[in-house]
Amino acid sequence: MKDSLKINPQMRIKFFSSNEKGSVAIEFVLIMIVLAILFAFMADLVFVRSTLGKLDNASYSLVNVLRERNRLTIDSETNSTDAGASETNVQDTGASKTTLADERKITNKELVTFKKLASQILYGKGHDHNDVMIVLEQLTFTGATSSTLTTLGDTSKCKPSTTLDRRANLSPRSEANGERKIPLYQVTVCMETGSGLFRALVADDSAKSNGMLRSTSLAVSR
């Protein structure tokens, strides 16, 4: 039989096609490979979605703190004044509140503070925040069309999905002064996630920046 197989190639093909020895083992290996790929894909999908949820929560929380920081600072200064202040002084404080809210710019000190807050939201207290990056943006308006964009953070690695100046049309007009547009704030949080087989596939372009996952949130100043 072996000699005939060596001589006749057609008989050799027929012999191997009809021989079922070891077919179960081969099928088992193929199924395990498919299952391993499926499990790896599901694990990356769960990881990416979970991480993006944390980033969304962090960026949304921080942008709300950022837009309220003027009010929080001014309110603390107001509470520390003399309780017997006259009504005129109280009205002056309210006027200065509006002025400070319009003119105060974000600072590098605030950038460091917000980076620490982002790290604590994502990982909890006591975590080194070197793998967390943050970009703060502020868009103020001096007229109906003139605007000034202030950006702080490492934009070379953590780029916002859309810069804030491109979203200037989202700024509403003030109810007190119809010609005055309300300042806008935007926070982008990026985080290193390591490598994964399918992480580049399960995350869309708006959630990626230079190999990191990111989330961007926008808010209107108060």
N, C-alpha and C positions, 0 to 999 in steps of 0.2 A: 504493500500500500504506500509506504513511504517513497519507494522508488518511482512508483507511478505518479506521485505528486510532484516529484522533482522533474519528471519528464513532461507532464501535462499541466500547464498553468491554469487551465479552466477547471480541472479537477481540484486543484489546490484551492481556488476561490470557492468552489462549491463545498469543499470539505470544511473550510473555516466558517462559512456562512451557516452551515447546518450544525456546527459544533456549539452547544450552549454552555459548555463548562466555563465557569467564572463570569457569566453574564450578570448574575445578581450582584456580585462584588463591584463590577464596573458601573452598574446602574446606581448602586448605593453611593459610590464616590461622586458620580455626576450630580446626584440629588443633594448631597452634602455641600458641594461647591456652590450650587444655586442657593441653598438655604443660608450659607455663610455670607454670600454677597447680599442677600435680602436682609439678614440681621444687621450687617454692617451699615447698610443704607438706612434702616429704621433707627439705629442707634445715633447716626449722624443727624438724622432728621429731628429726633427728639431733642438732642443736644442743642442744635441750632435754634429751634423754636423756643426752647426754654431760655437760652441765653438772650435771644432777641426780646423776649418778654421782660426779662430783668433790665435790659438796656432801655426799653421803652419806658418802664417805670422810673428808672433813674433820670432819664432826660426830661420826662414830663414833670417830675417832682422838682428838679433843679431849675427848670425854666420858670416855674411858678415862684420859687424862692427868689430868683433873679429879678423878676418884674416887681416883686413886692419889697425888695430890699430898701428902696427909698422910703417907703411908708413905715417900715419897721424901724429904720434908723431915726426918722423924724419923730415918730410917735414916742420913742424912748427919750428923745431930747425934750419933747413937750411935757412928758410926765415928770421930768426932773426939774422943771421950772417951778417958781413959787406958786403955791395954790391960790394966793390972793391976787393973781395977775388980773389986770383990767380986761374988759371985753374988747377994747381996742387992740391990746397986745395979742389976744387970742386970734383976732381977725388977721393981724399981721403975720402970725405964725402960719395960718392957713395959706396966706399969699406966698410965704417963703416956701411952703410945701410944694406948691405948684411949680415954682421956679426951680427948686432943686430937682424935682422929678424930671423936668425938661432938660436940665443942663448936666447933671451928674453922669459921668462916664464910668464904664466898667474899668477896673484896675487889675494889675498883675497880682496884687495881694488877694483880691477876690477870686482870681483864677486858681491860685494855690488852694484856697479854702474850698472852692467848689470841686476841685479834683479830689481832695480828701473826702468830701461828702459823697462823691460818686463811688469812690472805692468802698466806703462804709455801707452804702446802699447795696452794692453788688456782692460784697464779700463779708461784711460785718466789721466790727471794730478790730484794730490790731493787725490789719492786713497791709502789706507793702503795696502801694498803689502804682508801682512802676509800669505794670502791664495795663493800666487804665489811662486813657488820654481823653482830654476834653477840650472843646473849642467853644468859646463864648462870643456871641455876636450881638451888637446893638445898632439899630438903625434909627437915627433921630432926624427930624424934619425941621427945616428953618423957614419953609414956605410951602406953597402948594405943590411945588415940583422939586425943590432943592432938598437933598438928603445927605447925611453923613453916616458912613458905615465904620464901626469900630469892631475889629476882630482880634481876639486874644487866644493863643493856644498854638499847638503844633499842627498847622494846617497841611504841612507836607506829608504827614503820616495819617492824620485824622481829618479828612476832608468832609465838609457837610455835603449831603446829597444835593442840595441846592443852596447857594449862598443867599444871605438874607436880602441883599439889595435887589435880587431878582423877584422877591416877594413883596416889594414895596406897595404893590396894588392892594395887598391885604390889609393895609393900615386904614382903620376907620377915621372919620373926621370927628373932632371934638364936638360935643353937644353944646358946650358953652361958646365955642368959637368955630364956626363952620369952616373957616379957612385953615385951621390948625389940624394937622394930622398927628395921630397918637404914635409914639415911638413903639418899635417892635423889638423883641428879644428872641434869640434862638440859641439853643444849647445842643451840641452834638457830643455824644459819648461813644468812645471806641474802646474795644477790649481785645486783647490777644486771646486767641482760642486754640492755638496749636494747629497741627495738621490733621486732616481727616480724608478718608477716601472719597467721600461724596459731599463734603461741606461746601465745596465750590459750586455744586449743582443745586443743592437744596436752598441756598440763599440767593436772592436776586441781587442785581447790581446796586439798588438803592440801600441795601443793608450791608454792603461790603466797602472797605476802604483799605487798599494796600495790604490785603491779607487779613485784616481785622474786621470783626463785626461792629456795626455802628447803628445808632439810633439818633434821630434828629427831631426835636420838638420846638414848636414856635408858640409865642404868647404875645398878647398885646399889653402894653404898660397900663398901669392904673393911675 
